[in-house]
Amino acid sequence: MKKILLLIAFAGFTIPASAQKSKKQNKQKEQTTAQSSAESKEDLETRKARVALAESRMMGPMHQMLVQFSGHWREEMKFWASPKSEPTTTEALRDSRIFGEGRFLTSTIMGQMGNLPYEAQSVLGFDNAKRAFVKTWYDNTGTSILVLEGIYDEKNNTIDFNGFTNDPITKQPVKIHQVLKIIDHSTHLLEIYVEMKEGKEFKSMEVRSIRG
C-alpha cells in the first residue's frame, strides 16, 4: 500500500514537472521560429534593397538615346514675348557630351541675346527610379535653375517635359512645358510653352538644332 501511495505521489510530482519542461521547450521553439522568421524577412528586405540599388545604377535603352544628342550643334532660336508678338530670332552653338559612363548628357550653349552674350548649361539624364528623363537648365539671363521631367513617346519620337519656374515679377510659380521632337539623327526641334493665367499655353520659344 505504501508503495502504491509513493508511486502516486511520485507521479503527481513528475507529471507537472514534465508539463513545465514541455511548455518551456515549446516557448523556446516559438521564440526560435519567430527569430528565424524575422531574420528571413530582414534578409528578404536586404535583398530587395540590393536589387533596387543595382537597378538604379543600370543603363538601358533610354540612356542609349542620349548618344544621339551628343556632338556639335548649330541652333536657330526664336522668342515670343507674348502670344500676339512677332518672334525675335538669334543663333547659338551647342556642344553636348556624354558624362558619367553614358548616364548623362552635359551641354554648353553660347550665343547672342540681342546685343548681349548668351551662355547656358544643361544636364539631361534618365532617372531609373522616376522612370523619366530629368533635365536641368540655367543661363546668364537669371539666377534660377529650371528642373524638368520628361516622358518619351516612342510613337511620335518625342520627349514631353514639364516643370515649374518662378515669375521674376510676381514671384509665383509658372508651369513650363517643353516638347523635344527628334526629327532625324541630325535635326531636333524643341518647342517651349508657358502657361498663362487662364491655364492656356503659348509658345514662348522654339529651338531648331542642326548637327554640325
Long-range contacts (C-beta under 8 A, 24 or more apart in sequence): 55-128, 56-128, 56-129, 57-128, 58-128, 59-101, 59-102, 59-103, 60-126, 60-128, 62-126, 62-133, 62-152, 63-102, 63-103, 63-125, 63-126, 64-102, 65-126, 65-152, 66-98, 66-102, 66-104, 66-105, 66-124, 66-125, 66-126, 67-98, 67-102, 68-182, 68-185, 69-96, 69-105, 69-107, 69-124, 69-188, 70-96, 70-97, 70-98, 70-105, 71-96, 71-211, 72-96, 72-211, 72-212, 73-188, 73-209, 73-210, 73-211, 73-212, 74-209, 74-210, 74-211, 74-212, 75-109, 75-111, 75-207, 75-208, 75-209, 75-210, 76-207, 76-208, 76-210, 77-111, 77-205, 77-206, 77-207, 78-205, 78-206, 78-207, 79-204, 79-205, 80-202, 80-203, 80-204, 80-205, 82-202, 83-196, 83-202, 87-206, 88-114, 90-114, 90-118, 92-118, 94-209, 99-123, 100-125, 109-139, 113-141, 133-159, 133-161, 135-161, 142-168, 146-176, 148-176, 148-178, 150-178, 150-180, 156-181, 157-181, 157-182, 158-182, 177-201, 185-211, 186-210, 186-211, 186-212, 187-211
